[in-house]
Amino acid sequence: MKEEKLTAFIVENQVRFYRLAYSYLKNREEALDAVQTAVCRALEKQDGLQDADALRTWFYRILVNVCMDQLRCRKRVTLVPPEALDTGSYEDPLPSDGTLAQRVDALPAEVGTIVKLRFYEELSLKEISAVTGVPLSTVKTRLYTGLKKLRVTLESEER
């Protein structure tokens, strides 16, 4: 029964998983690889999930950890000229207003993660606490700090 619930959850939310992975990795193939790796890890470790109601936070934690691992393992950046990109297959799942997404990316990693999980993935603060492994009060503080920094940068741009 647990495997059926996990499979249904993964199939139902695959677009959300890709969007979150892309928000970290900024590369279509790496984001797809991260989601695939997270799905494989979840299927392998599904017996470790004690509470089926915690499936959502459990899987998001796996996915965020996979993305962070990939970011740590990056050793070099390969620049590709724009004309070499296949425009038909490239999709940017982030909002069309790139300035806000760029500003979220410019936040410190621990703050940016909380903002992304709260507003991109619509997780509750309690779920974010479970995903990130930090206390609820820290999640609230980091979210407030991130939103304040975003507001200040956006207001300074308007002037």
Backbone torsions as a table, in degrees:
resi	resn	phi	psi	omega
1	MET	NA	-38.8	-178.1
2	LYS	-63.9	-40.6	-179.4
3	GLU	-66.0	-38.4	178.4
4	GLU	-64.8	-41.6	178.9
5	LYS	-65.9	-42.4	178.3
6	LEU	-63.0	-45.6	-179.9
7	THR	-62.9	-43.9	178.7
8	ALA	-63.1	-41.1	178.8
9	PHE	-62.6	-44.2	-178.9
10	ILE	-64.5	-46.4	-179.1
11	VAL	-64.2	-41.5	-177.8
12	GLU	-67.0	-32.0	-172.9
13	ASN	-113.7	16.4	-174.6
14	GLN	-60.2	-35.1	179.0
15	VAL	-67.0	-40.2	178.2
16	ARG	-64.3	-40.0	179.4
17	PHE	-63.3	-44.1	179.1
18	TYR	-62.3	-43.9	-178.8
19	ARG	-60.7	-43.0	178.7
20	LEU	-65.2	-45.5	179.4
21	ALA	-62.0	-40.3	179.2
22	TYR	-65.6	-35.2	180.0
23	SER	-64.5	-25.5	175.8
24	TYR	-85.9	-47.6	-166.5
25	LEU	-94.5	-21.9	177.9
26	LYS	56.6	28.8	179.6
27	ASN	-147.0	127.1	-174.6
28	ARG	-59.2	-50.2	-176.5
29	GLU	-66.4	-42.3	178.5
30	GLU	-64.6	-37.6	178.5
31	ALA	-65.4	-43.1	177.6
32	LEU	-63.3	-41.4	177.5
33	ASP	-62.7	-40.9	-179.6
34	ALA	-63.4	-43.6	178.9
35	VAL	-63.6	-43.4	179.6
36	GLN	-62.5	-43.3	178.5
37	THR	-62.8	-42.9	179.6
38	ALA	-63.5	-40.4	178.4
39	VAL	-63.6	-44.8	179.0
40	CYS	-61.6	-44.3	179.1
41	ARG	-63.3	-40.2	-179.8
42	ALA	-64.5	-42.6	179.3
43	LEU	-66.0	-37.8	179.0
44	GLU	-68.3	-37.0	-172.9
45	LYS	-103.0	14.7	-174.7
46	GLN	-62.3	-24.8	178.1
47	ASP	-69.7	-21.5	178.6
48	GLY	-77.5	-10.8	179.3
49	LEU	-79.2	110.0	-176.4
50	GLN	-78.0	-44.2	-174.5
51	ASP	-112.4	114.0	-178.3
52	ALA	-63.6	-22.0	178.3
53	ASP	-72.6	-18.3	179.9
54	ALA	-92.4	12.8	-177.0
55	LEU	-55.3	-45.1	-176.6
56	ARG	-60.8	-52.4	-178.6
57	THR	-67.8	-35.8	178.6
58	TRP	-60.8	-46.9	-178.9
59	PHE	-69.6	-41.5	178.7
60	TYR	-61.6	-36.1	178.1
61	ARG	-63.9	-42.7	177.3
62	ILE	-60.5	-47.0	-177.5
63	LEU	-64.1	-44.7	178.8
64	VAL	-62.8	-41.4	178.5
65	ASN	-63.8	-40.0	177.6
66	VAL	-62.9	-44.3	179.2
67	CYS	-62.6	-44.3	179.7
68	MET	-64.3	-38.0	176.6
69	ASP	-61.5	-43.6	179.5
70	GLN	-64.4	-39.6	178.2
71	LEU	-63.7	-38.8	178.9
72	ARG	-68.1	-32.6	-176.5
73	CYS	-83.1	-9.9	178.9
74	ARG	-63.0	125.9	-179.1
75	LYS	-109.5	-26.8	-179.1
76	ARG	-149.0	159.0	178.0
77	VAL	-112.0	127.3	177.6
78	THR	-102.4	117.9	179.7
79	LEU	-85.7	131.6	179.9
80	VAL	-116.3	129.4	178.6
81	PRO	-63.8	145.1	-177.3
82	PRO	-55.8	-32.8	-178.4
83	GLU	-70.2	-16.4	179.6
84	ALA	-83.5	-12.3	-179.8
85	LEU	-78.9	140.0	174.8
86	ASP	-85.2	103.1	-173.9
87	THR	-66.2	-23.9	-178.5
88	GLY	-71.9	-31.4	-175.5
89	SER	-100.2	-7.9	-177.4
90	TYR	-88.9	124.3	177.7
91	GLU	-125.4	137.8	174.8
92	ASP	-104.9	106.0	-176.0
93	PRO	-77.8	-3.5	-180.0
94	LEU	-80.1	163.7	179.4
95	PRO	-56.7	149.4	-178.2
96	SER	-65.5	-23.4	176.1
97	ASP	-79.2	86.1	-175.1
98	GLY	-62.7	-24.5	-176.5
99	THR	-64.4	-40.1	179.4
100	LEU	-68.2	-45.1	178.8
101	ALA	-61.4	-38.8	178.2
102	GLN	-66.3	-37.9	179.4
103	ARG	-68.1	-37.1	176.1
104	VAL	-64.7	-41.2	178.9
105	ASP	-65.8	-27.6	-178.9
106	ALA	-77.0	-13.6	178.0
107	LEU	-67.0	156.4	173.8
108	PRO	-55.0	147.1	-172.8
109	ALA	-52.3	-45.3	-176.4
110	GLU	-69.0	-30.2	177.7
111	VAL	-78.0	-43.8	179.8
112	GLY	-60.6	-38.7	178.5
113	THR	-60.1	-44.8	-178.4
114	ILE	-67.3	-41.4	178.2
115	VAL	-63.0	-43.7	-180.0
116	LYS	-63.2	-45.9	-179.4
117	LEU	-65.4	-35.5	-178.5
118	ARG	-73.8	-46.7	-171.8
119	PHE	-102.0	-30.0	176.7
120	TYR	-80.8	-41.4	-174.8
121	GLU	-104.8	-5.7	176.1
122	GLU	57.1	39.0	175.2
123	LEU	-82.1	149.6	176.3
124	SER	-74.8	164.7	-179.9
125	LEU	-62.6	-36.1	178.1
126	LYS	-65.6	-41.3	177.6
127	GLU	-65.5	-39.3	178.6
128	ILE	-63.0	-39.9	177.4
129	SER	-59.7	-42.2	179.1
130	ALA	-68.2	-40.2	-178.9
131	VAL	-66.6	-46.1	-174.9
132	THR	-85.5	-19.5	-179.8
133	GLY	76.8	20.3	177.1
134	VAL	-111.8	156.0	-179.6
135	PRO	-61.1	153.3	-179.1
136	LEU	-57.0	-40.0	-179.4
137	SER	-63.8	-35.9	177.6
138	THR	-68.1	-39.9	177.2
139	VAL	-59.6	-46.0	-179.6
140	LYS	-62.2	-43.6	-179.4
141	THR	-63.5	-46.0	-179.2
142	ARG	-65.9	-38.7	177.9
143	LEU	-64.1	-45.7	179.0
144	TYR	-61.2	-44.6	179.4
145	THR	-60.8	-45.6	-179.6
146	GLY	-63.3	-44.4	179.8
147	LEU	-65.7	-37.0	178.3
148	LYS	-65.2	-43.3	178.5
149	LYS	-63.7	-41.0	178.4
150	LEU	-63.6	-43.8	-180.0
151	ARG	-62.1	-44.6	-179.8
152	VAL	-61.9	-44.2	-178.8
153	THR	-68.7	-37.1	179.2
154	LEU	-69.9	-39.8	178.8
155	GLU	-66.8	-36.9	179.9
156	SER	-69.3	-28.3	178.1
157	GLU	-72.1	-34.2	-178.2
158	GLU	-68.9	-24.5	-175.4
159	ARG	-80.7	NA	NA
